[in-house]
Amino acid sequence: MECLKQAINEIPSLKINEEFLVKDLFKGYEWNRLAIGERRQLGSVFQNAVKTGELKGIVQLVKKSTSNQQIYIKLKD
């Protein structure tokens, strides 16, 4: 999934202990161009990468936002 690669490549730009949403890893117009189904799928795949994949130990789930979006925090580089 190309969108996942793009999101992962943006993580080094974040500061340690910075909280973010997946959509924060994209420029506004790039995120808006994704179909809602693609956004949902990306959210699931990203969360899986955090829990068991290549982002485990680098990014952690924090909580859900008021709009029910998953909030993450960057733990280390």
Secondary structure by P-SEA (a helix, b strand, c coil): caaaaaaaaacccccccccccccccccaaaaaaccaaaaaaaaaaaaaaaacccccccccccccccccbbbbbbccc
